[in-house]
Amino acid sequence: MTSAPALEVERVSHAFGARKALDDVSLVAPSGAFTALLGQNGAGKTTLFSLVTRLYQNASGAIRVEGFDVRRTPSQALARLGVVFQARTLDLELTVMQNLQYHAALHGIGGREARGRARALLERFGLADRAGERVRSLSGGQMRRVEIARALLHGPSLLLLDEPTVGLDIGSRRALLAETRRLIAEDGVGVLWATHLVDEIEAADGVVALHQGRVAFSGDVAGLKAQGGADDVGAAFLALVEPGASRGHAA
Ligand SMILES: Nc1ncnc2c1ncn2[C@@H]1O[C@H](COP(=O)(O)OP(=O)(O)OP(=O)(O)O)[C@@H](O)[C@H]1O
């Protein structure tokens, strides 16, 4: 066991040409906790995920997964990282089990071991009876659960989810959040959940508010409300990022 946080981002900046997408961003997502990365469209959430997953190289600063620097020790860092991207990435024509086995193979987990892990995860997400079906036949919420199961196949200690509830109905959103929180409680994974929906955040969560590529707030929900001078998360967030706006929600 390590005492390093699931994720540490230290003074990271990233630009696309002249446009600064991230400007001196630092944050921590502890192990065994839910941290919401709250930000409106264009805040820089996806860019940050792309840097953590090494889709882009971090131009400046440092990113560590459970203490492993993603640039200097990429294989150790990536082995501890599971990710669910905003766009769906399952192969619709393959079965649920084939999708999971394919991903397990990419992590060097083969045959019986892969099937065993996949079955256990599908069981956990209430999808054991769908293993042999093509992904195309699943609902949006079920596909998201398969993607989370896939992200967990290699036993990561950090799970990144980029706006995972987009396009889901209210029941599926709640179920996905509940399952993610159960994972944290049972397995102790650290979760960084990117969202613009303030109602996905609970009182005990960590919050990092990103605005125009900068961290506008980092701390707990009570601290966000105190700093924003409002009793609800949406109003507090808006007060911090758009001081001119007096009411409303981040969504
Ligand atoms: N590949 C790219 N090329 C140029 N600019 C980009 C690219 N990707 C993102 N950007 C810009 O960087 C900024 C941050 O975008 P990013 O996608 O990280 O935001 P986001 O918080 O994920 O937004 P959303 O909630 O809309 O997904 C935006 O100004 C965006 O236009």
The ligand as a Tripos MOL2 file, in Angstrom:
@<TRIPOS>MOLECULE
LIG
   31    33     1     0     0
SMALL
NO_CHARGES

@<TRIPOS>ATOM
      1 N1         -7.7350   19.8080  -29.7820 N.pl3     1 LIG1
      2 C1         -7.9500   21.0940  -29.4890 C.ar      1 LIG1
      3 N2         -7.4910   22.0710  -30.2780 N.ar      1 LIG1
      4 C2         -7.6710   23.3790  -29.9790 C.ar      1 LIG1
      5 N3         -8.3260   23.8050  -28.8810 N.ar      1 LIG1
      6 C3         -8.8150   22.8800  -28.0550 C.ar      1 LIG1
      7 C4         -8.6580   21.4780  -28.3160 C.ar      1 LIG1
      8 N4         -9.2650   20.7870  -27.2940 N.ar      1 LIG1
      9 C5         -9.7670   21.7250  -26.4710 C.ar      1 LIG1
     10 N5         -9.4950   22.9610  -26.9070 N.ar      1 LIG1
     11 C6         -9.8570   24.2340  -26.2300 C.3       1 LIG1
     12 O1         -9.3750   24.1750  -24.9060 O.3       1 LIG1
     13 C7        -10.3260   24.7000  -23.9890 C.3       1 LIG1
     14 C8        -10.7120   23.6370  -22.9640 C.3       1 LIG1
     15 O2        -11.4660   22.6130  -23.6200 O.3       1 LIG1
     16 P1        -11.8820   21.2450  -22.9020 P.3       1 LIG1
     17 O3        -12.4670   20.3580  -23.9490 O.co2     1 LIG1
     18 O4        -10.7490   20.7440  -22.1170 O.co2     1 LIG1
     19 O5        -13.0260   21.7590  -21.9150 O.3       1 LIG1
     20 P2        -14.1140   20.9120  -21.0920 P.3       1 LIG1
     21 O6        -14.1400   21.5130  -19.7410 O.co2     1 LIG1
     22 O7        -13.8430   19.4740  -21.2050 O.co2     1 LIG1
     23 O8        -15.4480   21.2990  -21.8520 O.3       1 LIG1
     24 P3        -16.7970   20.4180  -22.1300 P.3       1 LIG1
     25 O9        -17.5530   20.4290  -20.8370 O.co2     1 LIG1
     26 O10       -17.4740   21.2450  -23.1890 O.co2     1 LIG1
     27 O11       -16.3650   19.0670  -22.5770 O.co2     1 LIG1
     28 C9        -11.4850   25.2130  -24.8260 C.3       1 LIG1
     29 O12       -11.2910   26.5770  -25.0750 O.3       1 LIG1
     30 C10       -11.3630   24.4240  -26.1140 C.3       1 LIG1
     31 O13       -11.8840   25.1290  -27.1960 O.3       1 LIG1
@<TRIPOS>BOND
     1     1     2 1
     2     2     3 ar
     3     2     7 ar
     4     3     4 ar
     5     4     5 ar
     6     5     6 ar
     7     6     7 ar
     8     6    10 ar
     9     7     8 ar
    10     8     9 ar
    11     9    10 ar
    12    10    11 1
    13    11    12 1
    14    11    30 1
    15    12    13 1
    16    13    14 1
    17    13    28 1
    18    14    15 1
    19    15    16 1
    20    16    17 2
    21    16    18 1
    22    16    19 1
    23    19    20 1
    24    20    21 2
    25    20    22 1
    26    20    23 1
    27    23    24 1
    28    24    25 2
    29    24    26 1
    30    24    27 1
    31    28    29 1
    32    28    30 1
    33    30    31 1
@<TRIPOS>SUBSTRUCTURE
     1 LIG1         1 GROUP 0 **** ****
